[in-house]
Amino acid sequence: MPEQTDFATQLARVAPHVDEIAARELFERRRRPQRASRWPMQAAAVALVVAGVVGLILVRVDDTEAPAAQVDTTLPDESDAALRPAPGETLVAGENSFDVITVAETTVGFGNAELVMSEDELTSLWTEWSPRVDQPAVDFADYVALVMTRPDNACADVVTRFEVVGQNDMAAWTPVFESLVDECTDPLLSWLHVVAIERTALGDQALIRVPSADVYGVPEQIIEYTAPTGTPDSVPAAQVTLTVTDVVVALPPIGEPALHNTPIGMFYVVQHDSGDVSVLPATIDRPTTEEKGVTMLRSFVTASRSGRSFLSDGDIWDAWGRAATAGRSSDLLGYTGRVVGDEVEVLYSDATRVKGDPEVPGDEDYPFPPELWDPLTLEQFLTLSSSGPIWRLFDAQLVVEDGVGRICQVDTNVPLDQVDGCDETGIVIDTLVTSTNPDITSWYESPILAFQDPYRGFTYVIPLAGYNSRNDAVVE
């Protein structure tokens, strides 16, 4: 991609002789039908910023300079077309493609981003967030609403344009925030931004990339937009919010799932024949039918030897994470991957379903027990300096006794009715596993996986072998 220049330079290339009076008149005509601004302090400054560019639909940034041309004060036909940048090209969407509706202080914490498709969705969001800001009016027949909360000082930056680039065969829209004042005081505040984006400019599909905020370490968020097939209020558009992490792993060979144990969780990365990847969680909530009353237990997801499906607690998923068992109860969700060269950037995803029908071969073989790294002994654990968060494998038992779960070593040669639980003279590690039935003592056999949180200690536990239990309330 060519080196980016500031917006004023880009504008000068396209329109070195701007008819400012005509542009400002057009700007005022476009603003009159809109709702009143929620941010009067910056309104005049915004007019100065956008008045000279209001006639622009986009600015092309190429290696060669674009021919000089005056700003046309009539709206070109291209305003009805989706912005689709060519490879290596950046388009700049101006005021013809979006409208800043609200910039206001809010009680909602910063780092939130939602793409709202209808009045009902906006009302629901306002009810959920309670932002203490009037709900704005949005023309959802022609626009969608990007709602964000951002950290800033007493004079919030404002969206002045969107930069549009090609990513994964889709246009990726990134709002550009700019300060409209020279000086301002520096209290840390949360600001609510509502920006209406024209549906026709987004096209059938687009990505909205909400940039990170260095002020408070707010990560970048990516929202996938798919235009609805019906009316905006009757058929909601499909959207998925992706949150960038700092986890990058190697791209595995096609058909060979790679298991990774990272601070954001344990997952498999699968490369498909198409070159795309799936990132599938390797741990899931454990069914409660076996251990009623025991909390914080999870199950491990095992990859088949062919690498084309996954198994856990009798449920089967294909290589894309689509559930193949009767009823298709739950897909393997929570992550997605972005291929960059020979690496995969891992992102959080709030998708609720994987597209398509499951594809599982007929004769699959699942190794048991799972082929994991060698388990840690309790003594080895004491020498570890890492504070997590990470899953750790122990050559020990999980003992749930008197309603509390602890990791320790138990003499398995002692008959079950004579075992007294953890040997208090040995090494015992507390967990957050609990039981609502303190009369039941349970032993989960080695090895076990336990998630180490740097602040809460050991939280979730995955038993990888069998278990036994005893009712201590039974009187013989």
N, C-alpha and C positions, 0 to 999 in steps of 0.2 A: 504494500500500500504506500503511495507517495506520502512524503512528510506533510503533516497538516499545518495550515497557516491559520492565523486568527480570522475571525468572521469578517472583520472590516476589510481585510485584504481580499478575501474571497468575493465579497460584495463588489469591491472596486474592479475586479476582473470582469464581472458580468455587467455591471452598471456603473461606469465611472462618472456618468452625468445623471444624477437622480433628480427628478422633478419632485422636490420635497413637498411643495404645496399640494400638488395633485395626490401624492402618496398619502399625505396626512389627511386630506379630505376623504380618500377612500377608506383609510383606517377608521375615521370617525363614523362613516356610513355603516361599516361592518360592525362597529361596537354598539350602535344604538339599539338594535333588537335584542342584544344580550342582556343578561341580568346584571344588576349593579355589582361593582367590584367589592370584594371583601377586604381589600388591602389598599385603602386610599393613600397611605403614606408613600407608596411607591408608584402610584398610577401615572403621575406625570413623567417620571423617569422611564417607565415602560413605553409610553407613547413616543418618547424621543428615540428609544432603542429600536422600536419596530416600525416607526413611520417610514423610514427609508427602505424597508425591505418588504413592506406589506404586499407589493405587487409580485413578489417572487413566490413561485411554487417550490423551487428547489435550486440548489447551487451544485453544480458538478465539479468535483475536485479531481482533476486528471494530471498526468505528467505534462501535458501540453496545456497552454493557457487557452481558456475559452475566449471566443471573439467578444469584443466589447459590444454592449447593447444597452439601450435605455430601458428603465423599468416600465413595463406596460401597465397602466392603471386599470385595465379591464382584466377580469379573471380568465385565464386561458382555459382551453378545453381540457388540458392535462390535469386540472384539479379534480376531475372525476375518476382519474386512473390511479391505481396503486403505485406507490413508490417502489421501484425495483432496481437497485443499483447493479451495475455490471461488476464483474470481478475486479478487485483493486480500486473500486470507485466508492466515494462517500457522497451521499446526497444530504442536503440540509433542508429539512422541512421547516418552513416559516409559518407565519400567522394564518395562512390560508388553510393549513392542515390541522391546527390545534388552537385551543382557546384556554388561557389560564383563568380559572374561575375563582379559586379560593387560595389565599395564602394567609394563614392565621395561626396564632399561638394555640396550643392544645394541651390537654392534660394526658393525652395518649402518649405512651412511650415511643421513642423514635425507632426506626428500623422496620416499619411495616410498609407493605406495598400490596395493593389489590387493584385488579382491573375489573371494573363494574360495568355490567351490560344492560341493566334495566333499572327503572325507578324502584321496583320492589327490592332488588339486590342492594341498592344504595340505602334504602330505608332500613333494611336488615343490618347493614354494616354500621349505620349510625346508631342503631339500637345496641349493637354489640360493643362498639368502641366507646360510646358516650363521650364524644370529643369536646363537648361544651363549645361547639361552633355550629352556627345555623346550617342545616342541611341545604346544600346548593341546589339550584334548578339546572338540570342537564337535559338537552334535547336528545334523548336516546334513539330517536328515529334515525338520526344522522351521525351521532357521536357515541363513543364509549368513554368512560371516566377512569382515568388513572389517579388513584388516591394513595398518597404517600405521607409518611411522617418522617421528618429529617431533623437531625441536630444542627443547631446554628446559633449565632449570637443574636443580639436584639434587633438586627436588621437582616431578615432572612434573604438568602439568595433566591432568585426567581428563575423559572424555566423560560429561556429566551428562544430556544430552538431545539430541534431534535436532529441528531446526526444519524443517518440511516446507512448501514453497510450490509453486505451480503454475508450470511452465516448459515451453514447447513441448508443451502438452497432456499432460505427464507430471508426476508428483510429484517434486520435487527435495529430497532429504534432505541436510541439512548438519549434521554433528556439532558440538556446542558444547563446547569445552574450557574447564574452569574450574579454578582453583587451589583446593585444599582446605586450604591452610595460609596463615598470615599472613606468615611470613618464611621465607626459605630462602637458602642460599648460591648463588653464581652461576657455577659452572663450566658450560661449554657441553657438553651431553651429547646423545646420540641415544637416544630412547626408542621402544620397540616397543609399539604398541597393537593389541590384538585385540578386536574388538567383534562379537558375534553379533547379527544383525538378523533378526527374524522374517519368514519368507517371505510369510506371509499379509498382513502389514502393508505390504510392498513392492508386492504385487499382481502383475499380469502384466508391467508395465514401470515402471521408476523410474530416476531419476538420483541418484547419490551424489556430492555436491560436497564434496571434502576441502579445507578452507579453506587459504589461503596462511599462511605463517609469517613474520612480520616479522623474527624473530630472525636469520635467515640468508638472507632473500630467497627462501624456498621458494615456488614458484608454486602457485596453486590447481590442483587436478586434478578432473576430472569423469569418473565411471565410469558407463557406460550398462548397466543391468541389464535382462535379459529372462528371465522365468521359463522353466525347461525344460518340455518337454511330457511327459517321462518321469520316472523316479525320479531323485533328485538325484545318485546315484552312477553312473548309467548314461548320462544325457544331460546334458552340460554346458550351462549357460546361456550365451547369447550376451552378451558384454560388451565394451565398448570404453572405453578410458581416454583422456580428453581433457585436455590440459594447456593452460592459459590462457597467451596471450602478450600483449604490449603493442601488437600490430599491429592497427590499425583502418583500414579502407579504405572508399571510397565504394561504395554499392550500385549496380551497373551496371544499365542498362536490360535488360529481358527479352530474352534471345537475343543479347546483345552481350557476349561474354567480355571482361573487362578484365584486361590483363597488369600485374602488379605486381612490382617488384624491391625486396625488403625485406631487412632484416638476418636474418630467419628463412628466407630463400630466395625463389626466384622462382616465382610461381604465377598461375593464372588464377582469377578469380571469375566464376561463371556464375549468373545469376538465371533460374529456371525459371518456367513459366506459373503454377505454384502459389504463387509468392512465396518458395519455399525457395531456398537457394543451395548450390552445390557449389564447393569450393576445390580446384583441381587443380594438382599440381606441373607446372611448365613445363620441368623438367629430369629426366632419368631416366638410369639406368646405361646406358652405351653397349655394344652387343653387341661381343664380343671376336673375332668372325669376321674383321673387316677388319684390325684392328691387334693381332695377337697379340703379347703381351709388353709392350705399352704400357699403363701404369697411369694412373689418375686422369682418364680421359677420360669425358665424359658427352655426352648427346644432348639437343637442344632439341626441345620439343613444340610443334608448329605448330597453331594454330586454323584451322578451315576458314573460308571467307568467309561462310558462312551462320551460323557460330557454333554449329552443332549437332554438331560432331565435332572430333576432334583426331588428328594424325598425327605419327609419329616412327619413322624407320628401318623403314618398311613396316608398322608396327603402327598400328591405328586404335582409338580410344575414342569413346564417345558423350559427350553433354554432362554426364553424371553421372560420367564417368571409368570406365565399364564397358568392358572390352576386347572388341572385336568381331571380332578375328582368330581364326583357327582355334585351338581349344584353350583360348581365354580364359586365356592364361598369367598375366597380371598386370594388375590394375586400377591406375588412377592414384590413389595413396593417400598419406597422410601429413598431410593437413590436413582441417579442417572449418570451417564458418562459422556464425555466429550473427547473425541480422539484428536490429539495434537501430535502429529508425527508418529513416533513409536511409543508415545505415552498416552495415558487416559486421565483427564481431569475429572474428579468425582464431585458431583453436586448433590445436594439434598433435593428431593422432589416430593410435592404433595399430591401427585397423581393418585386417583382412586381406582384405576383399572388400566391394564395393559391392552392396547388395541389388538384385535384379531382373535382367531380361534386357536386353542392349544394344539401343539404338534409334538406328540410324544411317541417315540418308536415302540414297537410291540415288545421286544425282549430286552429289557433294561436290567442291569445288575448294579446293585448299590452296596458298596463295601461297608461292612459293619464289624467292629466299631469304626467310626470315622478315622481316616488316615490323617491324623494331626501330628503336630510336632511333639517331641518327648515331653511328658508332663513334669512339672516342677515338684520337687519334694518340698515339704514345709521348711526344712533347713535351708534349701537353696533360695526360697522366697525371702528369707530374712536378709540375704546378701544383696538383694536387688535395690537399686537406688532410684529407679524410675517411679514417678508419682502417678503414672497413668494420665488420662483414662485409657484403659486397654483391657482386653480379655486375657486372663491368665489361666493356664491349665495346671491343675494340682494332682499329684499322686497322693490323694487323701480322700476322706469321706466328708460328706455334708451330713451332719447330725442335727435333726430338728427335735429338740427336747425342751419340755416345759414352755412350749410356744415360741422358742427362739432357735434360729438356725446358726450353726457354727461349723467351721472347717477344722478338722482334726484327723488324726490317724487312730483307727480302731482295730483292735486285735480281732481279725475275722475268724480266728480259730476258736474263739469263745462262743458257746451256744448263744443263740439270740436272746433267750429268756434270762441269760446271766450278764448280758452286756449292760454296763452302767452309763453308756453314752460316751462323751469325750473324756479322755484321761486328763484330768486337770493338772497332772504333773508334767505333761508334755506341752507341745506347742499348740495353742488354740487361737483361731482367728475368727473374730466376730463378723457377722454379715447382717444385712437388713431383712433376710428371710424370716418370716414369722408364720405362726399357725394359729388359727382360731380355736383349735382343739388341743389344749395343753396336756391332755391325758394320753395323746398318741405320740409315741417316740418313733421317729423314722430314721433309717440309715440309707443314704444314697451312696452307692459303691464308687470306688475310684475307677477311672479318673473323672474329675469334675472341672468345668469351666466356671470362673467367677469374674465378674466385671469389676474392675478397680476404678472407682471414682476418686479423684484427688481430694475432694472435699467431704464426701459422704462415706468413704470407705468402700467395702465390698457390698454391692447392691444386688444385682441379678446373679443367679446361679443356674448353670445348665448341667444336669446330671447326664452323663454319657453312658452309664451302664444301668444295672438293675437297682432295685431298692427293696427294703424290708421295713416292716413297721410292727409295733407292739402296742396294745392298749393297756396302759399301766393302771387303768381304773378297774380292770376286771379282777375280781376277787376269786381266787381259786378255792 
